[in-house]
Amino acid sequence: MIKLTFIGDIFPGDELFTNGFGIKSKTVEENRQRWENNIKETVGNANYIIGNLESPLVNDADATSKTFYGIPMFADILKDSGVNVVNLANNHIAEQGSEGFAKTVDTLHGKGIMTVGGLKECEPEIITIEEEQTTICMAGFCDERVCAIANPGCYASLDEEKVFKTLERMKKMRPDVIIFIFHWGNEYIHFPSLEQRTLAYKLIDNGVNLIIGHHPHVIQPYEIYHGGHIIYSLGNFCFDDVQSAHFGKGMTAQITIQEKTIHDISYEGVLVQDMALGNNLVRKMNHQAFERYVGKINSKYQTLKGLSNEEYEAAYQKAYRQAHTRERILMRVNILKKVLDIRHHHRMQLLKNIKNYLIKK
């Protein structure tokens, strides 16, 4: 029996408003054991723990900006917590350019952490896991439409033609299980677009066994289609700033493979911890509360699936506009609440960050 655990977005950097007290600034020796324990208690044990590393890992001296990157020590924290595979095809991995990407890959590989989502000889990289006479092939892609920073030729772009060519390359390896990791969709909405669902179905119909999604920063449904498994978004796993209740919830997916096939999938909820309010990284969500929460998401999706394609797309666009507006408002409210709630030295840094933001704007 092989166990894979997939976790959501891992962001080990400071953001614009948390510069000076975000995860990067708190990645120090005194927090290392605490954070490793947080991850272990939340995720448990598996043969492979696979996450989405949402920002590069570079030394402060090599950074081209003060925000949106983590330091190399975070790779030690991931490795010692059991995380041994990370997807790098996402919209923030190029924040430090192609050199920052290369340094991140070198750091991760140096710690024995495998990476997926990069390019090898200009082709999307396929990693192969051999375990208990079972072959698992995995590849990662990022939809560049979600990127504010242009891809400097580092990671695999989510282009349907490229994805299917990669699938054909995988099939030639005669794997038992094929997994795609996608960084896709719009932020803050709790169900996939019609375009995402159509692509997922086509891939399942052509032999893909499991699709794992990231990027929306909130949980989206888990669906079984023609024997294939689709988790559209796992939400967040660790972030330095929790702007809303939805943003602060994610989930882990436990995949059990027996006799060369996916035998079972289960999932658990996680609560992202706000760096401004403490030094913990992540913790388990109460199981019953999580079941109620994710149950509502799945139930809403099942209702929407009964609509025509046109009605579904209209419902999606309306929900996206509402969710995006809500989260942008909550982001600003969260900043004001922090000014009142956080420690004095963090408050002074936050006010400085706000001032710098307004000047640049």
C-alpha positions in Angstrom: 0.0 0.0 0.0 1.3 3.4 -1.0 0.1 6.6 0.7 0.3 10.0 -0.9 -0.8 13.2 0.9 -1.4 16.3 -1.1 -1.3 19.7 0.7 -2.3 23.2 -0.5 -0.4 26.4 -1.2 2.8 26.8 0.7 3.9 30.5 0.8 7.0 31.0 2.9 7.6 34.7 2.2 6.5 38.0 3.5 3.8 39.9 1.5 3.6 43.6 0.9 1.7 44.3 4.1 3.5 41.7 6.3 7.0 42.6 5.3 9.0 42.4 8.6 6.7 40.0 10.4 5.6 37.4 7.8 6.8 33.8 7.5 10.1 34.8 5.9 10.9 37.2 8.7 10.0 34.5 11.3 11.9 31.7 9.6 14.5 31.5 12.4 15.9 28.7 14.4 13.6 29.3 17.3 10.5 28.6 15.1 11.9 25.7 13.2 11.0 22.9 15.5 7.6 24.5 16.2 6.7 24.7 12.5 8.0 21.1 11.8 5.7 19.9 14.6 2.8 21.9 13.3 3.1 20.3 9.8 3.7 16.8 11.2 0.6 17.0 13.5 -1.5 18.4 10.7 -0.4 16.1 7.9 0.6 12.8 9.5 2.7 10.2 7.8 2.7 9.2 4.1 5.2 7.7 1.7 5.1 11.0 -0.2 3.8 14.4 1.0 3.3 16.7 -2.0 2.6 20.5 -1.8 2.6 23.6 -4.0 5.6 25.8 -3.2 4.2 29.3 -4.0 7.3 31.3 -3.8 11.1 31.0 -4.5 13.7 30.2 -1.8 16.7 32.5 -2.0 19.1 34.2 0.4 18.3 37.8 1.4 21.6 38.9 -0.2 20.4 37.5 -3.6 16.9 38.8 -3.5 15.8 41.5 -5.9 12.9 42.7 -3.7 12.0 42.5 0.0 8.9 40.5 -0.4 7.4 37.3 -2.1 10.3 34.9 -1.4 11.3 32.6 1.4 14.8 31.7 2.6 16.6 28.4 2.0 16.1 27.3 5.6 12.4 26.7 4.8 13.5 23.8 2.6 14.9 22.1 5.7 11.7 22.7 7.5 9.7 21.1 4.7 12.1 18.1 4.4 12.2 17.4 8.1 8.4 17.7 8.3 8.1 14.9 5.7 7.3 17.0 2.6 9.3 15.4 -0.2 7.7 16.6 -3.5 6.7 20.2 -4.4 5.1 21.7 -7.5 6.8 24.8 -8.8 4.5 25.6 -11.7 2.6 28.6 -10.1 2.2 32.3 -10.4 4.7 33.4 -7.7 7.6 31.1 -8.3 9.2 33.5 -10.7 9.2 36.5 -8.3 13.0 36.4 -8.2 13.4 35.7 -11.9 15.0 32.7 -13.6 18.1 32.8 -11.3 15.8 32.7 -8.3 14.0 29.8 -9.8 17.2 27.9 -10.5 18.5 28.6 -6.9 15.2 27.3 -5.5 15.4 24.1 -7.5 19.1 23.6 -6.4 18.1 24.2 -2.8 15.2 21.7 -2.8 17.2 19.0 -4.7 20.0 19.5 -2.3 17.7 18.6 0.6 16.3 15.6 -1.3 13.0 17.2 -2.2 11.8 16.3 -5.7 10.3 19.1 -7.9 7.5 18.9 -10.4 6.3 21.6 -12.8 9.6 22.6 -14.2 11.0 22.1 -17.7 13.6 19.6 -18.9 15.1 20.2 -22.3 12.2 22.7 -23.0 9.6 20.0 -22.3 7.3 19.8 -19.2 9.2 17.6 -16.7 7.7 14.3 -15.8 8.8 12.8 -12.4 8.4 9.0 -11.8 7.9 7.4 -8.5 8.6 3.7 -8.2 7.1 2.1 -5.0 6.0 -1.4 -4.3 6.2 -2.5 -7.9 3.9 0.5 -8.8 4.9 3.3 -11.2 3.4 6.7 -10.7 4.0 9.5 -13.2 3.4 13.1 -12.2 3.6 16.5 -14.0 2.7 20.1 -13.0 1.4 23.1 -15.0 0.5 26.7 -14.4 -2.2 28.6 -16.3 -0.2 31.8 -17.2 -3.4 33.8 -17.3 -3.3 33.9 -13.5 0.2 35.3 -13.5 1.1 38.9 -13.0 4.8 38.0 -13.7 5.7 36.6 -17.1 7.1 33.1 -17.1 10.9 33.5 -17.8 10.9 30.0 -19.3 11.2 28.2 -16.0 8.0 26.3 -15.5 5.4 24.4 -17.6 2.5 26.5 -18.9 -1.0 25.0 -18.8 -1.6 24.8 -22.5 -4.0 22.1 -23.5 -1.8 20.9 -26.4 1.2 20.7 -24.2 -0.7 18.9 -21.5 -1.9 16.2 -23.9 1.6 15.8 -25.4 2.9 15.3 -21.9 0.2 12.7 -21.3 1.2 10.8 -24.4 4.9 10.9 -23.2 3.7 9.5 -19.8 1.7 6.7 -21.4 4.9 5.5 -23.2 6.4 5.0 -19.8 3.5 2.5 -19.0 2.7 3.9 -15.6 0.1 2.5 -13.3 -1.1 5.9 -12.0 -1.0 9.2 -13.8 -1.2 12.5 -11.8 -1.5 16.1 -13.0 -1.1 19.1 -10.7 -2.7 22.3 -12.1 -2.3 25.9 -10.9 -5.5 27.3 -12.4 -8.8 29.0 -12.0 -9.8 32.3 -10.3 -9.1 33.2 -6.8 -11.6 33.0 -3.9 -14.4 31.1 -5.8 -15.5 27.7 -4.4 -16.2 25.9 -7.7 -14.3 25.4 -11.0 -15.1 27.2 -14.3 -16.7 25.3 -17.1 -13.3 25.4 -18.9 -11.5 23.8 -16.0 -14.2 21.1 -15.7 -14.1 20.3 -19.4 -10.3 20.0 -19.5 -10.4 17.7 -16.4 -13.0 15.5 -17.9 -11.1 15.2 -21.2 -7.9 14.2 -19.3 -9.7 11.6 -17.2 -11.3 10.2 -20.4 -7.8 9.9 -21.8 -6.2 8.0 -19.0 -5.4 10.4 -16.2 -6.2 9.0 -12.8 -5.9 12.1 -10.5 -5.9 15.8 -10.9 -4.9 18.1 -8.1 -5.7 21.9 -8.2 -4.2 24.9 -6.6 -4.4 28.8 -6.8 -7.9 29.8 -5.8 -6.8 30.1 -2.1 -10.1 28.5 -1.1 -11.4 24.9 -1.1 -13.1 23.7 -4.2 -15.0 20.3 -4.7 -13.7 16.8 -5.0 -15.3 14.9 -7.8 -15.2 11.3 -9.2 -15.7 11.2 -12.9 -15.5 8.0 -15.0 -13.3 6.4 -12.3 -10.9 9.3 -12.2 -10.5 11.7 -9.3 -10.5 15.5 -9.4 -9.8 17.9 -6.5 -10.2 21.3 -8.1 -8.5 23.2 -5.3 -7.0 22.3 -1.9 -6.9 25.9 -0.7 -4.1 27.2 1.4 -1.7 25.3 3.7 0.5 28.0 5.1 0.4 31.7 4.4 1.7 34.7 6.4 -1.6 36.7 6.3 -5.1 35.3 6.8 -7.4 37.9 5.3 -10.7 36.0 5.8 -12.3 32.9 7.2 -12.4 31.2 3.7 -8.8 32.2 2.9 -7.8 30.6 6.2 -9.2 27.2 5.5 -7.6 24.5 3.3 -7.5 20.7 3.1 -5.2 17.8 2.8 -6.0 14.9 0.5 -4.8 11.4 1.5 -4.5 9.0 -1.5 -4.2 5.3 -1.0 -2.8 3.2 -3.8 -3.3 -0.6 -3.7 -2.7 -3.2 -6.4 -1.5 -0.4 -8.8 -4.7 1.6 -8.6 -6.2 4.4 -6.5 -8.1 2.5 -3.8 -9.3 5.4 -1.6 -9.2 9.2 -1.2 -10.0 10.9 2.1 -9.5 14.5 3.2 -9.0 16.6 6.3 -9.4 20.3 7.0 -6.6 22.6 8.0 -6.6 26.1 9.5 -3.9 28.5 8.3 -2.3 30.5 11.1 -1.8 34.3 10.8 1.9 35.3 11.4 0.9 38.7 12.8 -1.0 37.1 15.6 1.4 34.2 16.6 4.2 31.9 15.7 2.3 28.8 14.7 2.1 27.8 11.0 -0.9 25.5 10.5 -3.1 23.2 12.5 -5.9 20.6 12.0 -9.4 21.8 11.6 -12.1 20.2 13.8 -13.3 17.2 11.7 -17.0 17.8 12.2 -16.7 21.5 11.4 -14.7 20.7 8.3 -17.3 18.1 7.1 -20.0 20.7 7.4 -17.9 23.3 5.6 -16.8 21.1 2.7 -20.2 19.5 2.5 -21.8 22.8 1.7 -19.2 23.4 -1.1 -19.8 20.0 -2.6 -23.5 20.3 -2.4 -23.5 23.6 -4.1 -21.4 22.2 -6.9 -23.7 19.2 -7.4 -26.6 21.6 -7.8 -24.7 23.7 -10.3 -23.8 20.7 -12.4 -27.5 20.2 -13.2 -27.4 23.5 -15.1 -26.8 23.9 -18.8 -23.3 25.0 -19.8 -24.5 28.5 -20.4 -26.3 28.7 -17.1 -23.3 27.2 -15.3 -20.9 29.7 -16.8 -23.2 32.6 -15.9 -23.5 31.4 -12.3 -19.7 31.0 -12.2 -19.0 34.6 -13.4 -21.6 36.0 -11.0 -20.1 34.0 -8.1 -16.6 35.0 -9.0 -17.4 38.7 -9.1 -19.1 38.5 -5.7 -16.3 36.5 -4.1 -13.5 38.7 -5.5 -15.3 41.9 -4.3 -15.9 40.3 -0.9 -12.3 39.2 -0.4 -10.9 42.5 -1.5 -13.1 44.3 1.1 -12.1 41.7 3.8 -8.4 42.2 2.9 -8.7 45.9 3.7 -10.8 45.3 6.8 -8.1 42.7 7.9 -5.4 45.3 7.6 -7.3 47.8 9.8 -8.0 45.1 12.4 -4.3 44.2 12.5 -3.4 47.8 13.2 -5.5 47.6 16.4 -4.8 44.0 17.4 -1.1 43.2 16.8 1.9 43.9 18.9 3.3 47.4 19.0 6.5 46.7 17.0 4.5 44.8 14.4 2.0 47.6 14.3 4.7 50.1 13.5 6.1 47.9 10.7 2.6 47.4 9.3 2.0 51.2 9.2 5.4 51.6 7.5 4.3 48.9 4.9 1.0 50.7 4.3 2.9 54.0 3.8 5.3 52.5 1.3 2.4 50.9 -0.6 0.6 54.1 -0.9 3.7 56.0 -2.0 4.4 53.4 -4.7 0.7 53.4 -5.8 
